Amino acid sequence: MSILAAADARPDGREGIEILVSFPFDKATVLPAYRSNGAALARLDSLMNEGIYSPADTLRIIGKASMDGPERYNFDLARRRAEALRKYIVAHYPLYPGVVTVKVEGEPWGELRAAVENDPALTPLKRVQLLSIIDSDDPADRKEARLKASPAWAAFTRQLFPDYRGATVRLSSAPLIDEALLEEIAAISPYIHFPETAVELRPDVLTVPTLKRPRILRPVLALSTNLLYDLTYIPGYGMTSIPSLSLEYYPRNYGRFSFGADVEWPMWRHWEEHRFFQIQNVTLNARWYFARNYQHNFRGPYALANVNGVRYGIGFDANTGWEGEGLGASAGIGYKHSLFGSKRLFWDTGIALGFFYSRYDPYVWGNDPTKRYYYDYDGLPENFVKRNHALEWVGPTRIWFSIGVDLFNRKSIVR
């Protein structure tokens, strides 16, 4: 009998068993009622209760995650899924005498490639196009961005991705070596030595390899500008531009919150036409991202709350204009997405609704006894009351479509 034959087979036929436990999107909790987990965990229970194990048996748990979102986050999500299943096994089968190990596969690009190569629904041209992207040397996130442009990608995400969101249990068994086999091995090679007293393996101890938490660089700030402000058309005034700048701060703990400030400052004056467009607006905001913040920067849908203060002087002609100050508060929703698959560039869009209150004065050219403003006031200067009009507005207060970039770096540990 050869050594390889002894290591490759077991009489009970348990070698190579695989059990897949599925997880919901972006979750790492073992849910027995989810998809086919009930049958999978029942099979695991049957396997674990057989009671014919040796300390050389190994349960290897391999964590995976679908190609939704950044690769780094998916790798960490796959690790958390494998660890959750390991804890489940440790808690339910404390007497298992073998070893439980964890392996993190992350995004299963090999499985995706095999699915594309064997999909009969794909035309030869489309198959070649998809495989050329998968086989390219591009980073995984760049591959994902390119694949999303293909109409066939949506079908794969619906059919295959739920199977990629899981952790697989694989049983690797080694046969119990009896005295006859030891004598045969000793006869094959005089250089193999077995001590008279074997090392005692404690059946109540499960070992898991230590996973190193890599240190990576994460951005600190996002800088963006609102393109809708930069290309603005105002009826009665014409094309103009509203210079704008937005800053978003990513906290060190990388929860779901971020904090930011927006500034707009158009200062256009056309004295000869009596046209003025001068605004100084500052907005402070806080964002809460629906997806758990995981990656090197914040992405996906979010809710937003902000407050703003503004000063303005706006005139359309010699007879129509306003000057005043205002305060507002609003809430909205938005979505931020990577631009061209870049880890730094992004686009950001959204809308906010809220309340705005302003005190202002209208003005008309040449009708101002105060000699300070062009107010629509023809009474005695001593009776003049500044900001004698009020505006209350409830409705849309802000809309944006911004292009931005993440800046600076800080070292962080993948958790």
C-alpha positions in Angstrom: 0.0 0.0 0.0 1.4 3.4 -1.0 1.6 6.5 1.3 -0.3 8.6 -1.3 -3.1 6.1 -1.6 -3.5 6.2 2.2 -3.7 10.0 2.3 -6.0 10.4 -0.7 -8.9 8.2 0.3 -11.0 7.3 3.3 -13.3 4.2 3.5 -16.2 6.4 4.8 -16.2 8.5 1.6 -16.3 11.8 3.5 -13.3 13.4 1.7 -14.1 16.4 -0.4 -17.6 17.2 1.1 -18.6 20.9 0.6 -21.4 22.7 2.3 -22.4 26.2 1.3 -24.0 28.6 3.8 -25.4 31.7 2.1 -25.5 35.3 3.4 -27.8 38.2 2.5 -26.3 41.2 0.6 -23.6 42.9 2.7 -24.3 40.7 5.8 -22.1 38.4 7.8 -24.6 36.7 10.2 -25.5 33.0 9.9 -29.3 32.9 9.2 -30.7 29.4 9.2 -33.9 30.5 7.4 -32.1 32.3 4.6 -32.3 30.7 1.1 -31.2 27.0 1.4 -29.3 27.4 4.7 -31.8 25.2 6.5 -30.8 22.2 4.3 -27.1 23.1 4.4 -27.0 23.4 8.2 -28.9 20.2 8.5 -26.3 18.4 6.4 -23.6 20.0 8.5 -25.3 18.8 11.6 -25.5 15.3 10.2 -21.9 15.3 9.2 -20.7 16.7 12.6 -22.7 14.2 14.6 -21.2 11.1 12.9 -18.6 11.1 15.6 -15.9 9.3 13.5 -13.2 11.8 13.4 -9.5 12.0 14.2 -7.5 15.0 15.3 -6.1 15.1 11.8 -9.5 16.0 10.3 -9.8 19.6 9.2 -12.8 21.7 8.5 -11.8 24.6 6.3 -14.2 27.5 6.0 -13.7 29.6 2.8 -15.4 33.0 2.8 -16.6 34.7 -0.4 -18.3 37.9 -1.5 -19.9 39.0 -4.7 -18.3 41.7 -6.9 -20.6 44.4 -5.6 -18.6 47.3 -4.3 -14.9 47.7 -3.7 -12.6 44.7 -3.6 -11.0 45.6 -0.3 -14.4 45.8 1.4 -15.5 42.5 -0.2 -12.3 40.8 1.1 -13.1 42.0 4.6 -16.8 41.0 4.2 -15.7 37.5 3.1 -13.5 37.2 6.2 -16.3 38.2 8.5 -18.6 35.6 6.9 -16.1 32.9 7.3 -15.5 33.9 10.9 -19.2 34.0 11.6 -19.6 30.4 10.3 -16.5 29.3 12.4 -18.1 30.7 15.5 -21.3 28.9 14.7 -19.5 25.6 14.4 -17.5 26.2 17.6 -20.7 27.0 19.5 -22.7 24.0 18.2 -20.1 21.3 18.1 -17.6 21.9 20.9 -16.6 18.2 21.0 -15.4 18.1 17.4 -11.8 16.8 17.8 -10.3 18.1 14.5 -9.2 21.6 13.4 -11.2 24.5 12.1 -9.4 26.9 9.8 -10.5 30.0 8.0 -9.5 31.0 4.5 -10.6 34.2 2.8 -11.2 34.0 -0.9 -12.9 37.3 -1.4 -14.3 37.9 -4.9 -14.4 34.6 -6.8 -13.2 35.8 -10.2 -12.3 32.2 -11.1 -15.9 31.0 -10.7 -17.2 34.0 -12.6 -14.8 33.3 -15.5 -16.0 29.7 -15.6 -19.6 30.8 -15.6 -19.0 33.2 -18.5 -17.0 30.6 -20.4 -19.8 28.0 -20.0 -22.9 30.2 -20.4 -24.8 29.0 -23.6 -26.8 32.2 -23.6 -23.8 34.3 -24.5 -22.9 34.9 -28.2 -19.3 34.0 -29.1 -18.5 37.7 -29.5 -20.0 38.7 -26.2 -18.2 35.8 -24.4 -14.9 37.0 -25.8 -15.5 40.6 -24.7 -16.4 39.6 -21.2 -13.5 37.2 -20.9 -11.1 39.8 -22.2 -12.1 42.1 -19.3 -12.0 39.3 -16.7 -8.5 38.1 -17.9 -7.1 41.6 -18.1 -4.5 43.0 -15.7 -6.8 45.7 -14.5 -7.5 45.9 -10.7 -10.7 44.2 -9.6 -12.6 47.4 -9.1 -11.7 48.6 -12.6 -12.8 45.2 -14.0 -16.2 45.5 -12.2 -16.7 49.0 -13.6 -16.0 47.8 -17.2 -18.3 44.8 -16.8 -21.1 46.9 -15.6 -21.2 48.6 -19.0 -22.1 45.2 -20.6 -25.9 44.4 -20.9 -25.1 40.8 -19.9 -23.7 41.9 -16.5 -27.1 42.4 -14.9 -28.1 38.8 -15.7 -25.0 37.5 -14.0 -25.6 39.6 -10.9 -29.1 38.3 -10.5 -28.3 34.6 -11.1 -24.8 34.1 -9.8 -24.0 36.7 -7.2 -26.4 35.3 -4.5 -24.3 32.1 -4.7 -21.1 34.1 -4.3 -22.3 35.6 -1.0 -21.4 32.8 1.3 -19.0 30.6 3.2 -18.2 27.1 2.2 -17.3 24.3 4.6 -14.8 21.8 3.2 -13.8 18.6 5.0 -10.3 17.4 4.6 -9.7 14.1 6.2 -6.7 12.0 6.9 -7.1 8.2 7.7 -6.2 6.9 11.1 -2.8 5.3 10.8 -2.6 1.8 12.3 0.4 -0.2 13.3 0.5 -2.2 10.1 0.7 1.0 8.0 3.4 2.4 10.3 5.5 -0.8 9.6 4.9 -0.4 5.8 6.0 3.2 5.9 9.1 2.4 7.9 10.0 -0.4 5.4 9.8 2.1 2.5 12.2 4.6 4.0 14.6 4.2 6.9 14.8 7.9 7.2 11.2 8.3 8.5 11.1 8.3 12.2 8.1 8.2 14.4 8.5 8.8 18.2 7.4 6.2 20.6 5.2 8.6 22.4 2.9 10.6 20.1 2.1 14.2 20.9 -1.3 14.4 22.7 -3.8 16.5 20.7 -6.5 18.0 22.9 -9.9 17.2 21.3 -11.6 20.2 23.0 -9.3 22.8 21.5 -10.1 24.3 18.1 -7.4 26.3 16.4 -7.8 29.1 13.9 -4.9 30.9 12.2 -4.3 34.5 13.1 -5.4 36.9 10.4 -3.2 39.9 10.0 -5.1 43.1 9.6 -3.5 45.0 6.8 -2.8 48.7 7.2 -4.0 50.7 4.2 -4.2 54.4 3.3 -7.6 56.1 3.5 -8.5 59.6 2.3 -9.4 62.4 4.7 -11.3 64.9 2.6 -13.4 65.0 -0.5 -13.3 68.1 -2.7 -16.0 68.7 -5.3 -17.8 71.4 -7.4 -21.5 71.5 -8.4 -21.6 71.5 -12.2 -25.2 72.7 -12.2 -24.0 75.9 -10.6 -21.1 76.3 -13.0 -23.5 76.1 -16.0 -26.4 78.2 -14.8 -29.1 80.0 -16.8 -31.3 82.6 -15.1 -34.3 83.9 -17.0 -34.0 87.6 -17.5 -30.3 87.6 -16.7 -28.8 85.0 -19.1 -26.0 82.6 -18.7 -23.9 83.0 -15.6 -21.7 81.0 -13.3 -22.0 80.3 -9.6 -18.5 79.3 -8.3 -19.0 76.6 -5.8 -16.8 74.4 -3.6 -17.8 71.5 -1.4 -15.7 69.8 1.3 -16.6 66.5 3.0 -14.7 65.1 5.9 -14.3 61.4 6.5 -14.0 60.6 10.3 -11.2 58.4 11.4 -13.5 55.6 12.7 -15.2 55.4 9.3 -18.7 54.8 10.5 -21.6 55.8 8.3 -21.4 59.5 9.0 -19.5 62.3 7.2 -19.5 66.0 7.7 -19.1 68.8 5.1 -19.4 72.4 4.1 -20.6 74.0 0.8 -19.7 77.5 -0.3 -21.2 79.5 -3.3 -19.9 83.0 -4.1 -20.9 84.5 -7.4 -20.0 88.2 -7.4 -21.0 89.4 -10.9 -21.9 93.1 -11.4 -22.9 94.9 -14.6 -23.4 98.5 -13.6 -24.3 99.7 -17.1 -27.2 97.3 -17.3 -28.2 97.5 -13.6 -27.7 93.7 -13.3 -26.2 92.3 -10.1 -25.7 88.7 -9.1 -23.9 88.6 -5.8 -24.4 85.7 -3.3 -22.4 84.5 -0.4 -23.9 81.2 0.8 -22.4 78.8 3.4 -24.0 75.4 4.1 -23.0 73.0 6.8 -24.2 69.4 6.4 -24.0 65.9 7.8 -24.5 62.7 5.8 -25.5 59.2 6.8 -24.6 56.5 4.2 -27.1 53.6 4.0 -24.4 51.1 3.2 -21.9 50.4 6.0 -18.8 52.3 5.4 -16.2 49.8 4.5 -14.0 51.0 1.8 -11.3 53.6 1.4 -14.0 56.2 0.9 -17.7 56.7 1.2 -19.9 55.6 -1.7 -23.5 54.7 -2.4 -26.9 56.2 -1.3 -27.0 58.6 1.7 -29.4 60.8 3.6 -28.4 64.4 4.3 -29.3 67.2 6.7 -28.0 70.8 6.4 -28.3 74.4 7.6 -27.2 77.4 5.6 -26.8 81.2 5.9 -26.8 83.5 2.9 -26.3 87.2 1.9 -27.4 88.3 -1.5 -27.8 91.2 -3.9 -29.7 90.3 -7.1 -30.8 92.7 -9.8 -32.3 92.0 -13.2 -32.7 95.5 -14.5 -33.1 99.1 -13.4 -36.5 98.4 -11.8 -36.2 94.8 -10.3 -33.9 93.8 -7.6 -33.5 92.5 -4.0 -30.9 92.7 -1.3 -31.0 90.8 2.0 -30.0 87.9 4.2 -31.5 84.5 5.0 -31.3 81.3 6.9 -32.5 77.8 6.0 -32.6 74.2 7.0 -33.3 71.1 4.9 -33.0 67.4 4.5 -32.4 65.3 1.3 -31.1 62.2 -0.3 -28.2 61.7 -2.6 -26.0 59.1 -4.3 -22.2 59.0 -4.7 -20.5 56.7 -7.1 -17.0 56.1 -8.4 -16.1 57.9 -11.6 -14.7 55.6 -14.3 -14.0 53.0 -11.7 -11.4 55.3 -10.0 -10.7 54.9 -6.3 -10.4 58.7 -6.0 -12.7 60.4 -8.5 -16.4 60.3 -8.0 -19.7 61.9 -9.0 -22.3 63.0 -6.5 -26.0 63.9 -7.1 -29.0 64.6 -4.9 -31.8 66.9 -3.9 -32.9 68.6 -0.6 -36.2 69.9 0.6 -36.7 72.3 3.5 -37.4 75.8 4.8 -35.9 79.1 4.0 -36.5 82.5 5.7 -35.2 85.8 4.4 -35.4 89.5 5.3 -34.8 91.7 2.3 -35.4 95.1 0.6 -36.4 95.6 -3.1 -34.6 98.4 -4.9 -35.1 100.5 -8.0 -32.5 102.6 -9.8 -32.6 106.3 -8.9 -35.3 106.2 -6.3 -33.3 106.2 -3.0 -33.3 109.2 -0.7 -31.0 107.4 1.8 -28.1 107.5 -0.7 -27.0 104.1 0.6 -28.8 101.6 -1.5 -31.0 101.5 -4.6 -34.1 100.8 -2.5 -37.7 101.1 -3.7 -38.3 103.8 -1.0 -39.3 107.4 -1.5 -40.1 108.5 2.0 -38.1 110.6 4.5 -34.6 109.2 5.1 -35.2 109.2 8.9 -38.2 106.9 8.5 -36.3 104.4 6.5 -36.3 100.8 8.0 -33.8 98.4 6.5 -34.9 94.9 5.6 -38.6 95.7 5.8 -39.7 92.7 3.8 -39.8 89.0 4.6 -39.8 85.8 2.5 -40.8 82.3 3.7 -40.2 79.4 1.4 -41.0 75.7 1.9 -40.0 73.3 -0.9 -36.8 72.4 -2.9 -33.8 74.2 -1.5 -30.9 72.6 -3.2 -30.1 70.3 -6.2 -26.6 69.1 -7.1 -24.6 67.1 -9.6 -21.0 67.3 -8.5 -17.7 65.9 -9.7 -15.0 65.5 -7.0 -11.9 63.8 -5.8 -10.7 62.3 -2.5 -7.7 64.0 -1.0 -4.9 63.2 1.5 -4.3 59.9 3.3 -4.2 58.5 6.8 -3.2 55.0 7.8 -6.0 52.8 8.9 -6.5 49.1 9.8 -9.0 47.0 7.8 -11.5 45.9 10.5 
